[in-house]
Amino acid sequence: MTTKLRVIQIDREEIVIKGASDKTIADAKKAMTAGGVFTVEKKGWVYHMAGQHIIRLEVEVDDDQDDDKS
């Protein structure tokens, strides 16, 4: 199973983190609710997002198993 975290900011920019850990998700939620800063590295870039600029967090869990029942 792969966890995907989508961070949507006030300027509608979206950052998608594939394989997000529980700690990464908790850090994003904490920054959003407590007014902190969420820092993440993606493809060699380091993003620092102020919590007040994050308008929504979406967490998706993809099940990588094939459900073929023949």
N, CA, C and O atoms as a GROMACS GRO file, in nm:
protein
  280
    1MET      N    1   0.084  -0.118   0.000
    1MET     CA    2   0.000   0.000   0.000
    1MET      C    3   0.088   0.124   0.000
    1MET      O    4   0.189   0.131   0.070
    2THR      N    5   0.049   0.221  -0.079
    2THR     CA    6   0.122   0.346  -0.091
    2THR      C    7   0.034   0.459  -0.040
    2THR      O    8  -0.082   0.472  -0.079
    3THR      N    9   0.090   0.541   0.048
    3THR     CA   10   0.017   0.657   0.099
    3THR      C   11   0.062   0.780   0.022
    3THR      O   12   0.181   0.805   0.006
    4LYS      N   13  -0.036   0.856  -0.025
    4LYS     CA   14  -0.009   0.977  -0.102
    4LYS      C   15  -0.067   1.096  -0.026
    4LYS      O   16  -0.185   1.096   0.009
    5LEU      N   17   0.015   1.197   0.000
    5LEU     CA   18  -0.029   1.320   0.066
    5LEU      C   19  -0.030   1.432  -0.036
    5LEU      O   20   0.072   1.459  -0.100
    6ARG      N   21  -0.145   1.497  -0.050
    6ARG     CA   22  -0.158   1.611  -0.142
    6ARG      C   23  -0.178   1.736  -0.055
    6ARG      O   24  -0.273   1.743   0.024
    7VAL      N   25  -0.087   1.833  -0.070
    7VAL     CA   26  -0.094   1.958   0.005
    7VAL      C   27  -0.140   2.066  -0.091
    7VAL      O   28  -0.074   2.094  -0.191
    8ILE      N   29  -0.255   2.127  -0.061
    8ILE     CA   30  -0.309   2.233  -0.146
    8ILE      C   31  -0.291   2.365  -0.073
    8ILE      O   32  -0.334   2.381   0.042
    9GLN      N   33  -0.226   2.461  -0.141
    9GLN     CA   34  -0.198   2.590  -0.081
    9GLN      C   35  -0.298   2.696  -0.129
    9GLN      O   36  -0.377   2.671  -0.220
   10ILE      N   37  -0.293   2.814  -0.066
   10ILE     CA   38  -0.391   2.918  -0.098
   10ILE      C   39  -0.382   2.966  -0.242
   10ILE      O   40  -0.480   3.016  -0.297
   11ASP      N   41  -0.264   2.952  -0.305
   11ASP     CA   42  -0.251   2.992  -0.444
   11ASP      C   43  -0.285   2.879  -0.540
   11ASP      O   44  -0.256   2.886  -0.660
   12ARG      N   45  -0.348   2.774  -0.487
   12ARG     CA   46  -0.393   2.655  -0.560
   12ARG      C   47  -0.279   2.567  -0.610
   12ARG      O   48  -0.301   2.472  -0.686
   13GLU      N   49  -0.157   2.597  -0.567
   13GLU     CA   50  -0.044   2.510  -0.599
   13GLU      C   51  -0.060   2.381  -0.518
   13GLU      O   52  -0.093   2.385  -0.400
   14GLU      N   53  -0.035   2.270  -0.582
   14GLU     CA   54  -0.046   2.141  -0.515
   14GLU      C   55   0.090   2.073  -0.515
   14GLU      O   56   0.162   2.072  -0.615
   15ILE      N   57   0.123   2.016  -0.401
   15ILE     CA   58   0.244   1.936  -0.390
   15ILE      C   59   0.199   1.797  -0.348
   15ILE      O   60   0.131   1.782  -0.246
   16VAL      N   61   0.238   1.696  -0.425
   16VAL     CA   62   0.199   1.559  -0.396
   16VAL      C   63   0.323   1.484  -0.348
   16VAL      O   64   0.426   1.484  -0.414
   17ILE      N   65   0.310   1.420  -0.233
   17ILE     CA   66   0.418   1.342  -0.176
   17ILE      C   67   0.376   1.197  -0.177
   17ILE      O   68   0.287   1.156  -0.102
   18LYS      N   69   0.439   1.118  -0.263
   18LYS     CA   70   0.408   0.976  -0.272
   18LYS      C   71   0.490   0.902  -0.168
   18LYS      O   72   0.607   0.933  -0.146
   19GLY      N   73   0.430   0.804  -0.104
   19GLY     CA   74   0.500   0.728  -0.002
   19GLY      C   75   0.518   0.808   0.126
   19GLY      O   76   0.617   0.790   0.196
   20ALA      N   77   0.422   0.896   0.156
   20ALA     CA   78   0.432   0.979   0.276
   20ALA      C   79   0.420   0.893   0.402
   20ALA      O   80   0.333   0.807   0.412
   21SER      N   81   0.509   0.919   0.497
   21SER     CA   82   0.505   0.845   0.622
   21SER      C   83   0.403   0.908   0.717
   21SER      O   84   0.355   1.019   0.693
   22ASP      N   85   0.370   0.836   0.823
   22ASP     CA   86   0.278   0.890   0.923
   22ASP      C   87   0.334   1.018   0.985
   22ASP      O   88   0.258   1.110   1.016
   23LYS      N   89   0.466   1.024   1.004
   23LYS     CA   90   0.529   1.142   1.061
   23LYS      C   91   0.514   1.262   0.968
   23LYS      O   92   0.487   1.373   1.013
   24THR      N   93   0.531   1.241   0.838
   24THR     CA   94   0.516   1.350   0.740
   24THR      C   95   0.374   1.404   0.742
   24THR      O   96   0.353   1.525   0.740
   25ILE      N   97   0.276   1.314   0.747
   25ILE     CA   98   0.136   1.356   0.751
   25ILE      C   99   0.107   1.432   0.881
   25ILE      O  100   0.039   1.534   0.879
   26ALA      N  101   0.159   1.381   0.992
   26ALA     CA  102   0.138   1.448   1.122
   26ALA      C  103   0.203   1.586   1.123
   26ALA      O  104   0.146   1.680   1.177
   27ASP      N  105   0.323   1.598   1.064
   27ASP     CA  106   0.391   1.728   1.057
   27ASP      C  107   0.310   1.828   0.975
   27ASP      O  108   0.301   1.945   1.012
   28ALA      N  109   0.253   1.783   0.864
   28ALA     CA  110   0.171   1.872   0.780
   28ALA      C  111   0.046   1.917   0.855
   28ALA      O  112   0.009   2.035   0.850
   29LYS      N  113  -0.020   1.824   0.924
   29LYS     CA  114  -0.139   1.859   1.002
   29LYS      C  115  -0.105   1.956   1.113
   29LYS      O  116  -0.180   2.051   1.139
   30LYS      N  117   0.008   1.933   1.180
   30LYS     CA  118   0.050   2.019   1.290
   30LYS      C  119   0.078   2.161   1.239
   30LYS      O  120   0.037   2.258   1.302
   31ALA      N  121   0.148   2.171   1.127
   31ALA     CA  122   0.177   2.303   1.070
   31ALA      C  123   0.050   2.376   1.032
   31ALA      O  124   0.038   2.497   1.052
   32MET      N  125  -0.045   2.302   0.977
   32MET     CA  126  -0.171   2.363   0.932
   32MET      C  127  -0.254   2.412   1.050
   32MET      O  128  -0.313   2.520   1.043
   33THR      N  129  -0.261   2.335   1.158
   33THR     CA  130  -0.347   2.371   1.270
   33THR      C  131  -0.279   2.462   1.372
   33THR      O  132  -0.345   2.545   1.434
   34ALA      N  133  -0.149   2.446   1.391
   34ALA     CA  134  -0.079   2.523   1.494
   34ALA      C  135  -0.007   2.645   1.438
   34ALA      O  136   0.057   2.719   1.512
   35GLY      N  137  -0.016   2.666   1.308
   35GLY     CA  138   0.046   2.782   1.246
   35GLY      C  139   0.196   2.770   1.231
   35GLY      O  140   0.266   2.872   1.228
   36GLY      N  141   0.247   2.650   1.223
   36GLY     CA  142   0.391   2.629   1.207
   36GLY      C  143   0.432   2.630   1.062
   36GLY      O  144   0.361   2.681   0.975
   37VAL      N  145   0.549   2.571   1.037
   37VAL     CA  146   0.602   2.561   0.901
   37VAL      C  147   0.622   2.414   0.868
   37VAL      O  148   0.678   2.339   0.948
   38PHE      N  149   0.575   2.374   0.751
   38PHE     CA  150   0.591   2.237   0.703
   38PHE      C  151   0.703   2.237   0.601
   38PHE      O  152   0.698   2.308   0.501
   39THR      N  153   0.806   2.156   0.627
   39THR     CA  154   0.922   2.149   0.539
   39THR      C  155   0.930   2.008   0.482
   39THR      O  156   0.923   1.910   0.555
   40VAL      N  157   0.946   2.000   0.349
   40VAL     CA  158   0.956   1.871   0.283
   40VAL      C  159   1.050   1.884   0.164
   40VAL      O  160   1.057   1.988   0.099
   41GLU      N  161   1.124   1.776   0.137
   41GLU     CA  162   1.212   1.774   0.021
   41GLU      C  163   1.150   1.685  -0.086
   41GLU      O  164   1.105   1.574  -0.058
   42LYS      N  165   1.148   1.735  -0.208
   42LYS     CA  166   1.091   1.659  -0.319
   42LYS      C  167   1.172   1.688  -0.445
   42LYS      O  168   1.184   1.803  -0.487
   43LYS      N  169   1.226   1.583  -0.504
   43LYS     CA  170   1.303   1.594  -0.628
   43LYS      C  171   1.415   1.697  -0.618
   43LYS      O  172   1.437   1.774  -0.712
   44GLY      N  173   1.485   1.698  -0.506
   44GLY     CA  174   1.598   1.789  -0.489
   44GLY      C  175   1.561   1.930  -0.445
   44GLY      O  176   1.649   2.011  -0.417
   45TRP      N  177   1.434   1.961  -0.439
   45TRP     CA  178   1.387   2.092  -0.395
   45TRP      C  179   1.338   2.080  -0.251
   45TRP      O  180   1.277   1.980  -0.214
   46VAL      N  181   1.364   2.182  -0.171
   46VAL     CA  182   1.314   2.186  -0.034
   46VAL      C  183   1.204   2.290  -0.028
   46VAL      O  184   1.225   2.407  -0.062
   47TYR      N  185   1.085   2.246   0.014
   47TYR     CA  186   0.970   2.335   0.024
   47TYR      C  187   0.945   2.370   0.170
   47TYR      O  188   0.941   2.281   0.256
   48HIS      N  189   0.929   2.498   0.199
   48HIS     CA  190   0.892   2.546   0.332
   48HIS      C  191   0.756   2.613   0.316
   48HIS      O  192   0.744   2.719   0.256
   49MET      N  193   0.654   2.550   0.372
   49MET     CA  194   0.518   2.603   0.358
   49MET      C  195   0.466   2.647   0.494
   49MET      O  196   0.460   2.568   0.588
   50ALA      N  197   0.428   2.772   0.502
   50ALA     CA  198   0.368   2.822   0.625
   50ALA      C  199   0.229   2.761   0.640
   50ALA      O  200   0.154   2.748   0.543
   51GLY      N  201   0.197   2.723   0.763
   51GLY     CA  202   0.069   2.659   0.790
   51GLY      C  203  -0.051   2.740   0.745
   51GLY      O  204  -0.151   2.683   0.700
   52GLN      N  205  -0.042   2.873   0.755
   52GLN     CA  206  -0.156   2.957   0.715
   52GLN      C  207  -0.174   2.960   0.564
   52GLN      O  208  -0.276   3.008   0.516
   53HIS      N  209  -0.076   2.911   0.487
   53HIS     CA  210  -0.088   2.905   0.341
   53HIS      C  211  -0.141   2.771   0.292
   53HIS      O  212  -0.171   2.756   0.174
   54ILE      N  213  -0.154   2.674   0.383
   54ILE     CA  214  -0.208   2.543   0.347
   54ILE      C  215  -0.358   2.547   0.371
   54ILE      O  216  -0.402   2.571   0.484
   55ILE      N  217  -0.437   2.524   0.267
   55ILE     CA  218  -0.582   2.528   0.285
   55ILE      C  219  -0.643   2.390   0.298
   55ILE      O  220  -0.752   2.375   0.354
   56ARG      N  221  -0.573   2.288   0.247
   56ARG     CA  222  -0.632   2.153   0.255
   56ARG      C  223  -0.523   2.048   0.244
   56ARG      O  224  -0.425   2.064   0.172
   57LEU      N  225  -0.543   1.939   0.317
   57LEU     CA  226  -0.457   1.822   0.307
   57LEU      C  227  -0.544   1.705   0.265
   57LEU      O  228  -0.652   1.683   0.321
   58GLU      N  229  -0.499   1.629   0.166
   58GLU     CA  230  -0.572   1.510   0.123
   58GLU      C  231  -0.478   1.391   0.134
   58GLU      O  232  -0.367   1.393   0.082
   59VAL      N  233  -0.524   1.287   0.202
   59VAL     CA  234  -0.446   1.166   0.218
   59VAL      C  235  -0.518   1.054   0.146
   59VAL      O  236  -0.635   1.027   0.170
   60GLU      N  237  -0.445   0.988   0.056
   60GLU     CA  238  -0.501   0.875  -0.019
   60GLU      C  239  -0.415   0.753   0.006
   60GLU      O  240  -0.292   0.763   0.012
   61VAL      N  241  -0.479   0.638   0.022
   61VAL     CA  242  -0.407   0.513   0.037
   61VAL      C  243  -0.442   0.426  -0.083
   61VAL      O  244  -0.557   0.388  -0.102
   62ASP      N  245  -0.340   0.397  -0.163
   62ASP     CA  246  -0.359   0.314  -0.282
   62ASP      C  247  -0.322   0.171  -0.247
   62ASP      O  248  -0.213   0.145  -0.196
   63ASP      N  249  -0.411   0.080  -0.276
   63ASP     CA  250  -0.385  -0.061  -0.255
   63ASP      C  251  -0.322  -0.115  -0.381
   63ASP      O  252  -0.386  -0.116  -0.487
   64ASP      N  253  -0.199  -0.161  -0.373
   64ASP     CA  254  -0.126  -0.206  -0.490
   64ASP      C  255  -0.158  -0.349  -0.532
   64ASP      O  256  -0.104  -0.397  -0.632
   65GLN      N  257  -0.245  -0.417  -0.459
   65GLN     CA  258  -0.277  -0.555  -0.490
   65GLN      C  259  -0.384  -0.561  -0.597
   65GLN      O  260  -0.475  -0.477  -0.600
   66ASP      N  261  -0.373  -0.661  -0.685
   66ASP     CA  262  -0.477  -0.684  -0.786
   66ASP      C  263  -0.585  -0.769  -0.725
   66ASP      O  264  -0.556  -0.873  -0.665
   67ASP      N  265  -0.706  -0.728  -0.740
   67ASP     CA  266  -0.820  -0.803  -0.684
   67ASP      C  267  -0.887  -0.886  -0.792
   67ASP      O  268  -1.008  -0.874  -0.814
   68ASP      N  269  -0.810  -0.968  -0.859
   68ASP     CA  270  -0.866  -1.055  -0.964
   68ASP      C  271  -0.928  -1.177  -0.900
   68ASP      O  272  -0.858  -1.260  -0.841
   69LYS      N  273  -1.057  -1.188  -0.912
   69LYS     CA  274  -1.128  -1.305  -0.859
   69LYS      C  275  -1.195  -1.376  -0.975
   69LYS      O  276  -1.305  -1.339  -1.015
   70SER      N  277  -1.128  -1.477  -1.028
   70SER     CA  278  -1.182  -1.548  -1.142
   70SER      C  279  -1.232  -1.683  -1.102
   70SER      O  280  -1.281  -1.758  -1.186
   0.00000   0.00000   0.00000
